[in-house]
Structure formats: structure tokens, C-alpha cells
Amino acid sequence: MNNVKKTLALVLVAVMMMALSVSAFAAGDGTITIQNTVKAKTYEVYKVFDATYSGTNVSYTYDGTNATFLAALLDESSPFTATANTANSYNIALKDGKTASDVSTFLTAQKANLGSAVKTATGNGQTQTLNDLDYGYYYITTTTGSLVTINSALKDVTVIDKNEVIPPPDKAEKVANGTWTEEPESGNESTTGNIGDTVNYKVTGSFNRYEGLDPVTNITFTDTMSAGLTPNKDVVIKINGTAVSVTPTYSNNDRTWTVEITTATVADDGTITFNYETPSTYEITYSAVINENAKIADPENNTFTLKYNNEAGKSDTTEVVSYQIKLIKHDSSDKVLAGAKFKLYDAETGGNEIPVVLVANNSANYGTKDSTVDNIYRHAKTGETGVEMVTGKTGIIVVQGLANGTYYFEETEAPEGFNKLTERTDATTINGDNGEIEVVNQSGTELPSTGGIGTTIFYVVGALLVVGAGVVLVTRRKVDGEN
């Protein structure tokens, strides 16, 4: 019989580590200490069975006061045996082959038949102790059904609410004065920027005193940016609204930063001192600049990772994308034209000039009208002086590092022998892809087209004037002769 009692005790301890809710032992003057309580959650303690201790042995009985629960105990599907005794109660034992999962499922289903809670407590983010409990087997849960577990089978026990797992971080970004964007869909990025723009990042989340049964003694924040982003080294970390004085460690050409924060200390005797409550929130802000290494129409990634106790981390990634526009300059017969000069603007009229600089290239005459390769420019960074763009012998100008948007090319000088455009040319709106436009110049001297009068009319009019003058002269001489 003692073996059966010990087996039941072990199973009941295992039950306390199941999902949804759990039970715990307590003595007449015993206590149940709940660690890792969650702020504002109500913890309810229900007594399931009476317990009698004799040394290290324990026996369990049920008084049969709830007929529905008693019927469930006596039912064939119950994981327990309930045997009537001379004290008008029932001895409780575990059936052969039944597991902790079976017990947990049974008690969860019978919660409504356990009567009123004998103790309640409101979580404070730290530790709550429930005193003056009779010997017994107790079922502990919360108003939200969070998981409570037990790590001891003694009369005075400590249980740990382990339903509150540390969630993954939630990362967002915005460019300049834009809106915060979380996870844009690939190929339709709502977060785009120009080379030189500042991208602001914000990470929010929470952590607990425990992850399962393990106390969380440290958390590590790590962020890694791709090569097209230059960090501003302006990391600010707040926990529960208060800034934490930490200095990030930078690596990977400064594109990776790491911060480790001690959240608890463990003394030699095993005593744990927690520095934060459950849950504790964090908010991390920092920024980076899109640099000249940014890929075209291919995301620049920024991945943030949260680790605790040096276990595998939980991550979140954001993307920012830049694009390019190709301008092809030709005449009405599709012959490409060199020597056309342009500036780029953000409006059809007026607006702001968008500064660009020439991308480095070792080709001969690169960036001039004599260039035999496409002249490629990019959005200027802060402090860089913009230049005028010019088409080379390919007739092509490429402008890289642009955010989603509509752009306007203004011709400032036409190729020799051609008329300069009088209006800006709309550079088709970029929307998740690169843009391409064609700009046509007309010749400076208009030749007659087939069937047209062209300059002939001027010769005809001139001839008529000459003939008219002759007629007038002859008439005047005739009149003078008659006089």
C-alpha cells in the first residue's frame, strides 16, 4: 500500500507540471508560495483531497461531499480508485497505468465540482505566499487559465507559474517622419528609403522571472544590420519605462550590437534575488542610415534577437528597400542622344531638387557625354554636393538609391542641334520595382515632311511680292507717259 501511496504522490507531483492548471500539497499550518506571479491575475486555490502525513508517507481521502465529483471519481474513466472506508470517506489511489496527463485532464474537467476556492491571491509580478492551509492536495489555477507548476512535494511547497512564456520581440521601423511599419510583405515593401535617409527602429516585448521552471537570470539583446545600413550607435533601452544604463558591444564592422542585462542572481545557498517583476516590459530604440552599399530593389535586413539564460533566441526582422530609375534619351527616330543634362525633382513644378552624385567607375570619360557606358548616379548622402546628370553615348542615365515615389526629370541642357524640353518628365511611380522612362528630343531645325508646304510658302510669297512690284512699276511708268 505504501508503494501505491508513493506512486500517487509522484504522479500528483508530475500533474503539477502539466499545461492549464496544477495541484499542490499543503499542511494544516502549511503554506503554498507562488513564484513568478503575473501582475493583476487572480490565483485560485481549490482543495481536492485531504492528506494525512506519517513521516515521509502520505495518504489521501475524499469526504464525498460533492456527489458529481464523487461519481466522476468512481467512474471507470477516472484515473483514480475511490474505495469506501469505515470513516464514511473514500481512500484515493492512482490506477495502474494512469499518467500525470490523465490526472491533469481529469482535474481540469472537474474544476466546477471542486467547490469554492479556499484561497485567492492577486499577482504582483513577484512572489505570493498563501498561509494557514490544511493538509491536502490542492488544485491551483488563475482566472486566465495560466499554468502553475510545483517543484516540491513537501507540506510547505513552492509553485511556479510557468504559463507565462517569454514572447518573441516585436520590431517596427519607420523612415524619417513616416509611420511605424512592422513586417512588410516581400516584394511590396511599404518601408522604403533613399540613400542617406535615417531609418528608426523600435523593439518592444516582455520577459518573466521564470521560463518554465528555470529562473531567468539574464537576457541578451542583439541586433544585426546588413551592409547597406550604417548604425548611428544611439541605442536606448528602457525596462518598465526606466532607461537602463548599459553600453552596447559592437562588432561586425559596427553593424552588430549586443547588450546583456542581469535579471536575477543566485546565491551559493540557492536563494534567488530577482531584479525585475513578472512580466517586465522593454522598449529599445535606435537608428541607422541607408548607405551607398544598399542593394537595389532588394531588402536591407535588420534582425533583432532576444535570448535568455543563453538559450536559443527569439527574433524579429524588418526590411527597408531602395530602387532605381533608368532614363533613356533618344530622338524621334529612336537614335540615342548624348550630352543631354538633367536635374531631378520631387514635384512636377517647383518642389525640391533631389541631389545626386556620380557612382564611382573607372571607365574612360565616365560621367561625361563621351562616356561609352551608362552614367550611373545615386541619391546623395548628407554632406555630399549634388551634380548635374548627363547622358553619355549610350543615352542612358541611371539614378539609384531612391524610395518609392514619383520623380521628375528637368532637362537643363539639350543635346547639340535639339530643342530643350520645356516641361519636366514624369519618372513613372516606383511601386515595388525599378522604374524606366524614355525622353524624346526633337531636332532644333524643322524640315518639311512629305506633302507639307514647309519653307516653300516663303518662296511663293516672295515671288508674288516681286511680280506685284513689277506690275506697280510698269503701271506707274505708263501713267507718267500719258501725262
Buried (B, 14 or more C-beta within 10 A) or exposed (E): EEEBBEBBBEBBBBBBBBBBBBBBBBBEEBBBBBBBBBEEBBBBBBBBBBBEBEEEEBBBBBEBEBEEBBEBBBEEEBBBBBEEEEEEBBBBBBBEEBBBBBBBBBBBEBBEBBEEBBBEBEBBBBBBEBEEBBBBBBBBBBEEEBBBBBBBBEBBBBBBBBBBEBEBBBBBBBBEEBEEBEBBEEEEBBBBBBBBBBBBBBBBBBBBBBBBEEBBBBBBBBBBBBEBBBBEEEBEBBBBEEEEEEEBEBEEEEBBBBBBBEBBEEEEEEEBEBEBBBBBEBBBBBBBBBBBEBBBBEBBBBBBBBBBBEEEBBBBEBBBBBBBBBBBBBBEEEEBBBBBBBBBBEEEEEEEEBBBBBBEEEEEEBBBBEBEBBBBBBBBBEEBEBBEBBBBBBBBBBBBBBBBBBBBBBBBEBBEEBBBBEEBBEBBEBEBEBBBBEBBBEEEEEEEEEEEEEEEEEEEEEEEEEEEEEEEEEEEEEEEEEE
